[in-house]
Amino acid sequence: MQSVEQLLYLQGIGQQYTGYNTEKIIISNDVRRCFLTACGYNLDDSASINEANFQLDVAPWFKIINPTSFISSCDFLLKLRVNESQLNSRITCQIYQNTQHVIEHIADISTLKEIGNYHYNNECFREIVLKITSLEIGYYQINVAIDDIHQSGDLIVYPEKAYQSIDNKVWGVSLQLYSLRGDDNYGIGDFNDLRQTIMYSSKRGADFILINPLHALFDDDPERASPYSPSDRLFLNPLYIHIQDIPDFEHCADAQTLLKSHLLSSDLKKHKNDVYINYQLITTYKYHVFYLLFNHFIKQHCAAKTAYFKLFTDFKTDHGVSIKQYCEWVCALDNIDSNYKDPDFIAYLQWQTQLQFEQCQQYSKQCNMTIGLIRDLAVGCAQDGNEFLQNECLFIKNVSIGAPPDPWASEGQNWGLPPMEPVTLKNTGFKHYIDLLQSNMKHCGALRIDHVMALLRLWWCTLDTNDLNKGCYVYYPFNEMLALLKLESHLNKCVIFGEDLGVVPAEIKSALDESDIYSNLLFYFEKNHVDEFISPCEFKTHAMLMIANHDVPTFMAWWHQSDITLRNNLKLFETQDECCEAISQRNSDKLKLISWLNQYISQTDIAEFTLDSSHREIYQNLLTILAQSKVKVVTIQLDDLDDNELPINIPGTDKAYPNWRRRLSHKPSELFSDNSFFNHLNQARKHNE
């Protein structure tokens, strides 16, 4: 039993945690052992358990360096391990970058500072540090030698803080790209609609657009619409392509004819007026045109080996084996039209998607946006997707990530996404994690890390149908993952926002602050110990503040309490008492908001607010006050400008509500027509700068 306890500790399977209400919660050993089994251990085989403990705890001390070593640019100290017989020897350290020699260090081990030790079988191993000559941040290779022992590994030099580009207070908008309305789209927001939003919002002073994850979903099942349950986070969703902007469209008469007939068809016209998106219909229409354009491209450019065709082959070369695997995976899906089962067709769509997305970021900078686009990296991927398949040894089967019980989900949340196994992640040199960061920092000014607490720990849930709510926290190599995040932010000149809502450990909050990673604040939840909304001067400076996001009610729904009515109609409250309690709490919060507004609004601007005040008047004045605060980044949800009462997503539901489908009611040009409001907002942002 003691060996199993040791392995639980070494695997990072937590024993307890602090709940939402600061209560201490103990995880049963049965639950913890369940996840140890899921990691591939046979708990009935004591010899294998002892060997696993040895490999995780003892074996690293027999190696001079780790397979992947990390050095901070603030001290340049390299950690090494030696045994007692090596204390009077010399160590030689050679550092390379892309096979080119960079520096050499030779030192007497006896002169190096000891920072730790480990005793095993009457032998003492010591951890020492060697100060390295200053290196540029980045990726290196390292060779070390002591006497006749030679070892090599990767070396990562990382910055103390994440990349920064925001000097003054800024504001921008958040949106679900698919929800945008446009005259010449297919009923799903596309990159042309994004450009329109960039143009209109930047004219009103916006500095960024925060967009939903654009990850690849499932071509064979378009109704699997959640951008947070992707098939592969290394690739993009081609439904966001604006067909008329594909270069081949101008020269392909068949595609022009087909598109015109689509846009004039009664079916598509009717669908574009619906509240919710029919992804199957849109996919069918758009892929017909995609295929015509691809065939035109092949006929016109492949045999002739044109410069345009070379751009395509260069794109495939740049993405290496990963795009080959992805395209082959898509083609192998059962429900894909046989015409589309051509890996080059799938690669062509990825190429065009990335081109158009890149052009959107370039356009945002032409419009003088400080940041431009902020991408969103989902916390996980679906188990039946390509990302899982290509990294199967890294992910844990039959386990999902989620969240423990809290006031908004009394039974906890199970997101149906397999977790990465922490030890394997470390043993593989964090390669997949690095690939994810690099891929998702392309063509943007900033990256939002969904559920940033995953750098430290993730809530694992069992998929046992008899007890779906069994779970515990499993811990990850936090310091290394944070170091890589900061490094890639600099290499890609990408500001980092960490979504840290919910139960957030103190060490995450302090580490994000020290690393200059922006926190995420939702006004609804920013209350003090007596349940009052905090004053504007109490908001953190280094944060992104918003009133609402995709997982909570829009402000109109919150004010009218229609979200509570909808949840009750969907039978999401366990008892009627729960529903009544939610109504009571909302009534109390509305009164507190009215009091808060009357306390902080300039009395020269408006008469006193009451519960009879319009939701729009309250919303705009609330935003103005928040914009005056010291918080660096203020975000307006486009759905609130749209006066939309229907939710984007209701956490904890799947089929009960059409999540990730609800369209906006207005076009971008209409949403940014209130010049007076945006003038007030810009003036408020300049307050106390």
C-alpha positions, 0 to 999 in steps of 0.5 A: 500500500505504501508503494501505491501511495508513493506512486499516487504522489509521483503521478501527481494524483491529488489527495485533497483540494480547496472547494469553491467555498474554501472548504477542504475536500478529501478525495477517497483512495478508491477514486485516486487509485482508479485514475492510477489504473487509467494511467496504465498501472497494474496495482496488483503487481507490486514489482511493476509498482516498485519499478515505476516508483524507481523510474520516477523518483530514483532514476533521474538522480543517476542522470547528470541532466534531464532530457529537457533542461530549463534555464531562466534568463534572469539567472542562467543557472543550469541544474546538474546532478552528480554522485559523490565519486564525481565531486572532485571531477570537472564537468564540460558543458557544450551548448548548440543551436541547430547544430551550431556550437554556441558556448562551452563551459568547463568547471570544477564540480567542487566549486559549484553550489549545491541546492539539493541532495538525495540518498539512495542505497547509502549513496548521496546524490547532489543537485548543483548549479552551473551559471551559464553565459547569457544566452538569447531565449530559445531552444538549444541542445546541450552535451555534458561530460564528467570523466568518461560519462557523456549525456545530451539533451534539450535546453530551453532558455525562457524569459521571466515574463510573457511578451507585452505590447499593451502600453495604454488602457485598451478596449475591444470586442469578443465574438463567436465568429460563426454567429456574425450576419452578412449579406454574402455569406452562407448563413455562417459568419466567415472571415469576410464578416470578421474583416467587416467587424474589424473595420467598423469596430476599429473606427469606433476605437476598438483595439482587438477582437477576441474570437472563439476557438477556430480549431478543426471540428468534424467534417463528417458530422458538422452538427458537432459544433462546439469550438471547445471540443475540436478534432484537432487544435493544430488545424482550422475550421474551413467553414470560416472561409469566405468563398468569394475571397479564394483567388481561384473563385475569380477565374472559375465560372462554374463556382461563380454560377453555383455560388450565385444559385446558392445565395438566391435559393429559397432554402438558404435565404430562409435558413439565414433568417433563422435564429440557429445555424444548420451546420449540415446544410451550410457544409453541404453547400460550401463543400460543393463550391470548395470542390469546384475551386479545388479542381479548377486549381489543380487543372490550372496550376498543378501540371504547369507548376505555377508560382501559385501552386508552389505556395500550396506545396510550400504550405504542405512542406511547412506543416510536415507530417502533421498535415499529411496525417490530418488530411489522411484522417479526414479522408478516412472518415466514414461519412465523408462524400467520396469526392472529398476523400482526396488529401490534397483537397483537405490540404487545399482547404487548410491552406485557404483557411490559414491564408484568409485568417492571416489576412484578417490579422494583417487588416487589423493592424492596417486599421491601427488596432493595438493588438488585433486578433486574440485567438482562443486555445481550447483546453482539450480535444475530442477522443475520436479526433485526429489530435488524439489519434496522432498522440495516443500515447500521450492521452489517457483513455476512458477519462475526461477533464472537467470541473468539480462541483460549484454553485453553477454545477452542483454535480460538477462538470464532465467535458468529455475531453481526454487529458494528457498524461503528465509524466508522458508529457514531460518524457516527450519533451513537451513536444505536443504542447509546444506544437499547440502553442506555436500553431495557435500563436500564428497570425494574432496579437494575443492568445487566450488560454482556456482554463489556464489552471490546466498548466498546474492541474486538471480535474479528471473525471471517470467515464464509468457510467455508474458514477460519472461524477467521481473525480480528483485533481491531477497535477502537471509540470507547472513550472516547465509549462509556464516557462514554455508559454512565456518563451513562445509568447516572446518568439511569436510576439504574442500577448497571453491572457489566462482564463482563470475563472472558477476555483483558482489555486493561489499559486496560479494567481501569483504565478500569472501575476509574476509572469505578466500574464493577463487574468480574466475577470467577469463582472458578475463574479467580482464580489467581495466577502459580503457579496457586494460588487467590488468598487472600480478601484479594486479591479486588478490592473493586469487583467481583461475585464468583461461583463459576460462571456459565452458560458454565462447569460448575456446582460439582457438575459441576466437583467430580465432573468430569462436565463433562469426561466430557460434553465427551469424550462430545460429542467436544469434545476434539481428542485423548484427550490433551487430555481426560486433561490436563483431568482432570489439571488438575481433580484438581490444582485440587481438591487446591488448593481443599481446601488453600485451604479448610483454610487459610481456614475457621474451625477451630471450624466444621468438621473438615478437608476432604478429597477425600471431603467432600461437594460441598455441604459444600465449596460452602457453606463456599467461599461462606462464605469468599468472603462474608467477603472485601472484595468488594462483591458476591457472587453465588450461581448458582441452579443450584448451590443446585439441586445441578444437574450438567448445564450451562446452556450449553457454549460452542462447541456448537450442536446437540451439546448442548441449550443454554439448555433445562435446567430446575432440579430444585427450585422456588424455595421449596425452593431457599431452605429451608436457613435455617441456611446463609443465616444463615451467609452473612449473617453472613459478609457483615457480616464486616469491614464 
